[in-house]
Structure formats: C-alpha cells, structure tokens
C-alpha cells in the first residue's frame, strides 16, 4: 500500500519533469520470481524512480551506506526497503581497515529476498556521474548474484537496464529505459579459470553497453545526439498528427547506436564510403541549421497551407482546449505552488547535472504529498470523506492533463509559426520538402551500401 502510494506520487513528479518516459523490453522482466536489476547510474536517485515507475512489480533498492548516517534518513530508507551497501572507497575515505566481508549481512538479506521471489535493484557503477559513458563496473552486482546462487536461490535472472536521458537537467526533457538480455544464473558459467565475479562483471558490462550510449566526450555525445535526432526526423513518414507528435527518444537511441556502429566501421574501412558518410552528415547538419534559422520544426515541413486544412486544425485544437482546458487549469492551480517551490529549491547551489532533476522530483514528491493531505483533510472536514476521495482522485489526473495539454499547445504554436513563415516565404516550403526528400534518399542509400559493405567484409 505504502509502496504503491509512493510510486504513484513519484510517477506524477516524473511525468511533470519529463515530457516522455519510454521503455522497451520490459517483458524480459518476469512478474514473479527472483530478479536482480542491474542499472547504469547517470542521474542520481531519479534513476531508481524511473526504474520503479517502468517495472510493474515492487522492487527493493540498494544504496551506499553513507546515506544511512542520519538516523531519521536511515529510518525512512529502511522503512521503504532500501538496503545499505558499504563501498570500498567509503571505507578507505573513513580510514577504516577494508573488510572484504563488510557486505556479508546485506548479501544474506538480499539472498533471502531472492528466495522469497523478490526483485532487487543495484547500480554496479557504484556512483552517479555526468560522464557520457558508463563507468567501469564494480564487482558488487556480480558478487550479489553469485552469493545468491551459492545460498541456494534458483531461477535468478540478472537483468541489465540502460537509462538514456537527452537533457537530464532540463524540464520537459525525455527518458528512455531499455531492458537488455537477462542472464540466467542457473545456467551461467565463467569462461576460463579466472575469478567468477570478474567474469560475470565483464559480461554485465558488455550487456549494459548494448543498452546505453557511450562516448569519449560530452562534445561527441552532443553531436551524435543532434545527428541522431535529425536522422530520426528524416525517416519519419509524417503521417502522425504534427501538432501532437513528440519525437521518440527510443528511436533516436536506436539511430545513435547505428551511427556509432557506422563510425566504427568506417574508421578503418573504404575511404570513399567514409567520405560519403561525412558528406551526408554535413548536409544534415546544415539542413538542421536552416530549419532552426527559420524557426521551423521537422514535423511542420509538410503541413498543408490550404485554408480548409488550417480551419480544421484550428477547430480541432480549439475543441481539445475547450474540453481539456478546465481540467488543465484545475491541475495548474492545485500544483502551481508545490511544483514552483520544488523547482526553486532544486536550482539552488547546483553542482552536478543530476541535481536539478533529483532535487525537483524529490522536493516535488514531498510538497505534493503534503499538499494533497492538507487539501484532502480540508475537503473531508467540510464535505465528508466521499467528496474528499473524489477531490484527491481529481488532482493527479488534472495535473497529467495539464502537462499533456501544455506540450500540445507548444506544438500547435510552433505549427502556426511555420504556417505564417511559409506564407511569407512562398518558396521556402517547396525547397525544404525537396531537400528533405533528397537527404532521406541519400541517407537510406548510404545505410544500405554500408550494410552490404559490412556483410561483404564479414
């Protein structure tokens, strides 16, 4: 009951901060039975909240033991089921003698949870960070899995989950969670004669890298992300409603993986093919700059300028605002103070890109819960428990409608701006459409040739 309530409130805060939370491969996580979720750690406590939101079953979370120093915080963390793990770097920093069995009790507790069919989350990097690639994995996750198997746990699955944030410190940005191929511990055996923990850690690192994006520098990450977004838009057929469509980070992540695959392939491949790829990348960059200079989105390049289409668009958007607007206003009024207060707290003394989202969401959860309790109590005293229950149910629903309507209105505003731009510059839209068609054909042809070249080389 408490977990479900906290998950719901955390989900509301996540949907407020991020406009899109996507997940793929969640069917690889069974609804029952022991599961160890192994997750990369780019965004502090938000990572745990995202995993808790996309995974339907209840999960227990492991965290560094230093979070348990404060007695009140320790009681709260224990109450919600967080398991403390003592990290070697913390032991060294406190000048304690490093005890290799320092986590024996925690491992035993986790193994007992697995025996009862629980799901446990662990961050094998050992710390959160802003680097554009996953850090070298610690052996903790592997030792947890191996200890459970030695403890007699059967059917344990170790499931990698890769989290990708496009702009983790920005409001209304996007998150994509990709579940990778699980490892069945009953069947897993180390290759070679080395340490089983190191062998399993290496296998986990390989599988995590398959579901995450990894770059040598932030500049390379930003350039690839921009190129992937452009290519993703390029390949869209434009059939979806451009006023409501939101580009998918999941699709962009797939394209980014393909770009990195091509980049690796072409570094030592055919120079002519590499030159062609660089030329296409340059053309895409220039096309994106042209759109930005004119204030036009990819989604709006093909909009109709016929009066009838514009009238239908305006009528439809007005009807949506008329129906959803009152609920959206209700949601805005009831959440304005807690959300703005949370954001104000979050932006004080920011030291990491992970701070804004983490502080905003955690503060938002606290303020929203307190606000709901106060409003529910007031309505209950005035009108009775039935009305209080109905009132409380309306709050998260209206907030969600408010978020979605604001996103739609921003998209509709951009479309209106594009329409006026095309009216003022009559030759711009045909030129953009022609260039878009040509770029799409060149990109698809290049990808086909590169795949054929790769297949021939293999």
Buried (B, 14 or more C-beta within 10 A) or exposed (E): EEEEEBBEBBBBBBBBBBBBBBBBBBEBBBEEBBBBBBBBBBBBBBBBBBBBBBBEBEBBBBBBBEEBEEEEEBEEBEEEBBBBBBBBEBBEEEEEEEEEEBBEEBBEBBBEBBBEBBBBBBBBBBEBBEBBBBBEBBBBBBBBBBBBBEBEBEBBBBBBBBBBBBBBBBBBBBBBBBBBEBBEBEEBEBEEEEBBBBBBBBBBBEBBBEBBBBBEEEEBBEBBBBBBBBBBBBEBEBEEEBBBBBBBBBBBBBBBBBBBEBBEBBEEBBEEBBEBBEEBBEBBBEBBEBBEEBEBBBBBBBBEEEEEEBEEBEEEBEEBBEEBBEBBBBBBEBBEEBBEBBBEBBEEEEEBBBBBBBBBBBBBBBBBBEBBEEBBEEBBEEEEEEEBEEBBEBBBEBBBBBBBBBBBBEBBEBBBBBBEBBEEEEEBBEEBEEBBEEBBEBBEEBBEBBBEBBEEEE
